[in-house]
Amino acid sequence: MSTATTTHTTFRAEGFSCPSCVAKIEKQVKKLKGVENVEVHFATARVEVDHDASVTSTDDIVAAIAKAGYKAAPSAF
């Protein structure tokens, strides 16, 4: 039996220009296995993701955000 550990990671994203960007990012990140929740904060350009780190790495999430057309990096705040 394995226990899933949920990690909360915050990313800073660049290139937001409209609220529809939020939906694009959420849609791409939610496609990843192990992602439980995605919250994109348009005003602060932050993307908060709850994910199982043993299934989905921060690099996977950065790649998904890139696939949506935006640059992102893990952030401390």
N, CA, C and O of each residue as an XYZ file, in Angstrom:
308
protein
N       0.848     -1.196      0.000
C       0.000      0.000      0.000
C       0.887      1.251      0.000
O       1.802      1.375      0.814
N       0.610      2.149     -0.900
C       1.410      3.374     -0.949
C       0.556      4.556     -0.503
O      -0.646      4.610     -0.764
N       1.187      5.475      0.158
C       0.462      6.661      0.590
C       0.911      7.839     -0.262
O       2.102      8.132     -0.374
N      -0.041      8.485     -0.841
C       0.272      9.636     -1.692
C       0.556     10.843     -0.811
O      -0.179     11.143      0.129
N       1.620     11.509     -1.138
C       1.936     12.734     -0.400
C       1.713     13.906     -1.336
O       2.273     13.967     -2.431
N       0.903     14.816     -0.893
C       0.609     15.973     -1.713
C       1.559     17.100     -1.369
O       1.747     17.451     -0.204
N       2.154     17.656     -2.409
C       3.071     18.775     -2.264
C       2.383     20.010     -2.828
O       1.718     19.943     -3.861
N       2.546     21.129     -2.147
C       1.988     22.397     -2.633
C       3.160     23.211     -3.181
O       4.066     23.587     -2.438
N       3.132     23.478     -4.479
C       4.220     24.228     -5.106
C       3.665     25.494     -5.735
O       2.612     25.481     -6.372
N       4.390     26.582     -5.545
C       4.010     27.859     -6.146
C       4.991     28.176     -7.267
O       6.201     28.023     -7.106
N       4.462     28.617     -8.394
C       5.285     28.993     -9.539
C       5.010     30.440     -9.884
O       3.910     30.945     -9.662
N       6.018     31.106    -10.431
C       5.847     32.447    -10.975
C       5.778     32.269    -12.481
O       6.644     31.624    -13.072
N       4.768     32.827    -13.099
C       4.619     32.684    -14.547
C       4.796     34.032    -15.229
O       4.504     35.080    -14.653
N       5.276     33.988    -16.457
C       5.464     35.215    -17.237
C       4.646     35.115    -18.508
O       4.393     34.021    -19.013
N       4.232     36.265    -19.020
C       3.545     36.300    -20.301
C       2.034     36.326    -20.209
O       1.343     36.207    -21.221
N       1.513     36.483    -18.993
C       0.055     36.609    -18.834
C      -0.393     37.903    -19.485
O       0.199     38.955    -19.242
N      -1.416     37.843    -20.298
C      -1.912     39.099    -20.854
C      -3.415     39.220    -20.703
O      -3.968     40.314    -20.823
N      -4.080     38.103    -20.441
C      -5.534     38.158    -20.331
C      -6.054     37.045    -19.435
O      -5.372     36.039    -19.236
N      -7.248     37.213    -18.896
C      -7.804     36.168    -18.032
C      -7.953     34.806    -18.719
O      -7.955     33.779    -18.041
N      -8.077     34.777    -20.041
C      -8.208     33.474    -20.707
C      -6.897     32.685    -20.637
O      -6.892     31.467    -20.818
N      -5.781     33.385    -20.373
C      -4.489     32.718    -20.183
C      -4.586     31.775    -18.983
O      -4.002     30.691    -18.978
N      -5.327     32.204    -17.981
C      -5.514     31.432    -16.765
C      -6.122     30.069    -17.105
O      -5.633     29.040    -16.640
N      -7.165     30.060    -17.898
C      -7.846     28.816    -18.272
C      -6.925     27.900    -19.059
O      -6.941     26.683    -18.870
N      -6.119     28.487    -19.945
C      -5.187     27.682    -20.754
C      -4.174     26.964    -19.865
O      -3.906     25.776    -20.048
N      -3.616     27.696    -18.902
C      -2.622     27.114    -18.001
C      -3.269     26.036    -17.133
O      -2.729     24.939    -16.998
N      -4.424     26.349    -16.547
C      -5.098     25.375    -15.686
C      -5.399     24.090    -16.452
O      -5.213     22.991    -15.929
N      -5.860     24.230    -17.682
C      -6.212     23.066    -18.496
C      -4.990     22.171    -18.746
O      -5.087     20.950    -18.628
N      -3.844     22.770    -19.090
C      -2.629     21.996    -19.368
C      -2.110     21.299    -18.111
O      -1.748     20.123    -18.151
N      -2.076     22.027    -17.002
C      -1.516     21.467    -15.775
C      -2.427     20.363    -15.221
O      -1.942     19.358    -14.702
N      -3.739     20.552    -15.333
C      -4.685     19.546    -14.825
C      -4.589     18.224    -15.584
O      -5.012     17.190    -15.068
N      -4.041     18.241    -16.799
C      -3.883     17.020    -17.593
C      -2.833     16.081    -16.994
O      -2.850     14.879    -17.258
N      -1.924     16.628    -16.191
C      -0.838     15.824    -15.622
C      -1.351     14.858    -14.560
O      -2.202     15.205    -13.740
N      -0.820     13.647    -14.592
C      -1.159     12.665    -13.557
C      -0.579     13.153    -12.235
O       0.522     13.701    -12.201
N      -1.311     12.956    -11.159
C      -0.810     13.341     -9.844
C      -1.155     14.756     -9.428
O      -0.921     15.143     -8.283
N      -1.718     15.544    -10.360
C      -2.101     16.918    -10.020
C      -3.510     16.897     -9.434
O      -4.449     16.407    -10.061
N      -3.642     17.430     -8.233
C      -4.943     17.437     -7.568
C      -5.675     18.755     -7.741
O      -6.897     18.781     -7.886
N      -4.926     19.846     -7.726
C      -5.558     21.160     -7.795
C      -4.607     22.163     -8.432
O      -3.398     22.121     -8.208
N      -5.169     23.061     -9.227
C      -4.379     24.123     -9.861
C      -5.123     25.429     -9.646
O      -6.321     25.523     -9.912
N      -4.410     26.433     -9.164
C      -4.995     27.760     -9.002
C      -4.065     28.767     -9.646
O      -2.905     28.896     -9.257
N      -4.587     29.482    -10.638
C      -3.790     30.497    -11.306
C      -4.290     31.854    -10.840
O      -5.476     32.164    -10.953
N      -3.377     32.657    -10.317
C      -3.727     33.996     -9.830
C      -3.273     35.012    -10.877
O      -2.090     35.336    -10.980
N      -4.228     35.500    -11.639
C      -3.929     36.407    -12.746
C      -3.212     37.678    -12.284
O      -2.216     38.079    -12.885
N      -3.707     38.304    -11.235
C      -3.152     39.581    -10.780
C      -1.695     39.485    -10.324
O      -0.924     40.426    -10.512
N      -1.317     38.357     -9.729
C       0.041     38.225     -9.193
C       0.934     37.325    -10.048
O       2.109     37.136     -9.735
N       0.374     36.771    -11.129
C       1.111     35.868    -12.030
C       1.663     34.654    -11.285
O       2.742     34.150    -11.598
N       0.892     34.192    -10.283
C       1.298     33.008     -9.538
C       0.439     31.819     -9.935
O      -0.753     31.952    -10.211
N       1.067     30.671     -9.957
C       0.355     29.429    -10.236
C       0.614     28.518     -9.043
O       1.763     28.185     -8.750
N      -0.444     28.118     -8.358
C      -0.301     27.243     -7.204
C      -0.829     25.869     -7.573
O      -1.949     25.729     -8.062
N      -0.004     24.854     -7.331
C      -0.363     23.496     -7.727
C      -0.206     22.539     -6.547
O       0.833     22.512     -5.887
N      -1.248     21.760     -6.295
C      -1.171     20.667     -5.323
C      -0.965     19.410     -6.147
O      -1.799     19.061     -6.982
N       0.157     18.727     -5.907
C       0.473     17.552     -6.718
C       1.209     16.504     -5.914
O       1.794     16.800     -4.872
N       1.175     15.275     -6.403
C       1.917     14.177     -5.804
C       3.314     14.236     -6.427
O       3.491     13.892     -7.596
N       4.291     14.667     -5.651
C       5.652     14.877     -6.160
C       6.315     13.591     -6.647
O       7.265     13.647     -7.427
N       5.832     12.443     -6.201
C       6.415     11.181     -6.663
C       5.892     10.810     -8.053
O       6.449      9.938     -8.720
N       4.823     11.475     -8.481
C       4.231     11.217     -9.801
C       4.539     12.364    -10.760
O       4.918     12.140    -11.910
N       4.373     13.584    -10.279
C       4.556     14.776    -11.105
C       5.584     15.704    -10.469
O       5.389     16.181     -9.351
N       6.682     15.959    -11.186
C       7.727     16.831    -10.649
C       7.435     18.289    -10.990
O       6.566     18.581    -11.812
N       8.164     19.194    -10.355
C       8.003     20.615    -10.676
C       8.395     20.857    -12.137
O       7.824     21.723    -12.800
N       9.379     20.082    -12.641
C       9.773     20.219    -14.049
C       8.626     19.855    -14.985
O       8.439     20.490    -16.023
N       7.856     18.827    -14.615
C       6.698     18.425    -15.419
C       5.687     19.564    -15.486
O       5.106     19.834    -16.538
N       5.487     20.227    -14.353
C       4.515     21.325    -14.291
C       5.008     22.526    -15.094
O       4.234     23.152    -15.818
N       6.294     22.848    -14.966
C       6.886     23.946    -15.746
C       6.718     23.646    -17.245
O       6.400     24.541    -18.028
N       6.934     22.385    -17.634
C       6.785     21.980    -19.038
C       5.341     22.124    -19.503
O       5.090     22.540    -20.634
N       4.386     21.781    -18.634
C       2.965     21.912    -18.988
C       2.582     23.378    -19.165
O       1.813     23.724    -20.062
N       3.122     24.232    -18.308
C       2.849     25.669    -18.418
C       3.475     26.197    -19.710
O       2.886     27.034    -20.394
N       4.669     25.702    -20.039
C       5.343     26.096    -21.287
C       4.518     25.657    -22.498
O       4.425     26.376    -23.493
N       3.923     24.472    -22.399
C       3.087     23.945    -23.478
C       1.876     24.852    -23.715
O       1.376     24.959    -24.835
N       1.416     25.502    -22.642
C       0.300     26.448    -22.750
C       0.775     27.782    -23.323
O      -0.034     28.649    -23.654
N       2.105     27.938    -23.438
C       2.657     29.152    -24.044
C       3.235     30.168    -23.082
O       3.419     31.331    -23.440
N       3.522     29.740    -21.862
C       4.027     30.676    -20.850
C       5.268     30.128    -20.179
O       5.466     28.917    -20.090
N       6.101     31.043    -19.709
C       7.319     30.672    -19.010
C       7.019     30.676    -17.514
O       6.364     31.587    -17.009
N       7.502     29.651    -16.806
C       7.256     29.613    -15.361
C       8.467     29.007    -14.657
O       9.263     28.284    -15.257
N       8.579     29.319    -13.388
C       9.642     28.767    -12.558
C       9.103     28.623    -11.146
O       8.276     29.427    -10.716
N       9.565     27.599    -10.408
C       9.144     27.466     -9.014
C       9.533     28.726     -8.237
O      10.574     29.333     -8.489
N       8.689     29.097     -7.304
C       8.910     30.320     -6.545
C       8.775     30.031     -5.059
O       8.040     29.127     -4.661
N       9.475     30.788     -4.249
C       9.422     30.607     -2.796
C       8.163     31.249     -2.219
O       7.762     30.924     -1.101
N       7.540     32.150     -2.964
C       6.339     32.836     -2.446
C       5.305     33.013     -3.519
O       4.236     33.568     -3.262
